Amino acid sequence: MGVFKKSPEEKAAIAEMKAADKALNDNSTREFKAGIRDETPEYQRLNAAANEVAAKVGFWHGGTKRGR
């Protein structure tokens, strides 16, 4: 693939990462509004899922995967 082109697999992983980040951020907002300031089990579960998905996405596309 070219430097700026993404494969269908990369596009799917990026979409999955964005969905996981949105779920984590939505949960964080709800918990903050409810006065919860500690990391709840739900927050930890969503955070772990977001980190796992980010590991599949390349660094240049917002993930944590370095190199090929």
Secondary structure, 3 states (H helix, E strand, C coil): CCCCCCCHHHHHHHHHHHHHHHHHHHHHHHHHHCCCCCCCHHHHHHHHHHHHHHCCCEHHHCCCECCC
